[in-house]
Amino acid sequence: MNIRALSADDLPAVKAVIDATGLFPSELLDGMVADGLERDDTQELWLICDIDDGPIAVAYCAPEDMTAGTWNVYLIAVHPDLRNQGIGAALMHHVEQTLTARGERLLLVETSGLPEFERTRGFYRRLGYEEEARIRDFYDAGEDKVVFRKAL
């Protein structure tokens, strides 16, 4: 398993990971990743985890506007066939190490408060993230947004 920066050549395989997870339509990835791939001075962090067959997981985070050292994880996805093998945790740990080395201070991640996202919330808790905020009915009526934080 190798964690490295995303390249343009990785996009088809990363889209396949996104499609397999059903998180969002993979064509949205083109717009999301454009800045990170096209600019040398971007602060965005796009990482993939790959094995011999190519990318199996992806993470994307960026700095929060108008803050000093606060970042938000906007995407982390592991191919469903390879979950529960520590890949997501390794990817998050790599994000944390990278940001810590840059002198960043706080990492946020948000998810849904629906019962079917309890596994996701448990994942972040196991990695040392604390629930910092809950915005009721954020995504839809009855679907809260849950924000987790971790000091780097």
ABEGO torsion letter per residue (X at the ends): XBBBBBBAAAAAAAAAAAAAAGABBAAAAAAAAAAAAABAABABBBBBBBBAAEBABBBBBBBBBGBBGBBBBABBBBBAAABGAGAAAAAAAAAAAAAAAAGBABBBBBBBABAAAAAAAAAAAAAGBBBABBBBGAABBGBBBBBBBBBX
